[in-house]
Amino acid sequence: MPDVDPAAPGSAEQEEQIRELIARIQINQQRMDALQQQANLIQLSLNDLDNALKALTTLEGKEEGLEMLVPIGAGSFVHARLASPDKVLIGLGAGVSVEKSVADSKGIIQSRRSELEKVLLETTGAMEKVAAELVRLQQEAQKYQ
C-alpha cells in the first residue's frame, strides 16, 4: 500500500488516515503472531521427528527380548522387552499405521523432516516480510506524532 500523506493536523481526514494506519499495524501484528505460532508448532514437530530418528538409531541392531526402560512422559518410564527390533509401526495419518523396516521408517521420517524444514523456511521468510512491513508502518505512524 502507498504511504499515507499526512493531512492537516487535527482534520477529519488525518484522523481517518491514523485509524487506517492503526488497523494495518494491528492486522500485521496478528499475522506475525499467527506465523510465530505456526513456526513454534513446526519446531515442535521437528523435535518430535528428531527424537524418533534417535530412538530408531538407538534400537538398530538390538536383540529381540532386550529389556529396556521406555519413556511415557513427565520423567516417567515403564519396563519393556523389545519384541520385533527389525519392524516399526509408522503412522501415515488419519489414524492409519503400517509396519515398515527400520531403514524404511528412518527414510520416511527424514523425508517428513525435510518437508517441515522447507515449510519452516517459508514461514520465517513470511515473518521477515511482515516484520519489514511493520517497521515501515511504524515509521509512517511517526509522521503523525
Secondary structure, DSSP 8 states (H G I E B T S, - for coil): -------STT-HHHHHHHHHHHHHHHHHHHHHHHHHHHHHHHHHHHHHHHHHHHHHHHHTT--TT-EEEEEEETTEEEEEE-S-TTEEEEEEETTEEEEEEHHHHHHHHHHHHHHHHHHHHHHHHHHHHHHHHHHHHHHHHHTT-
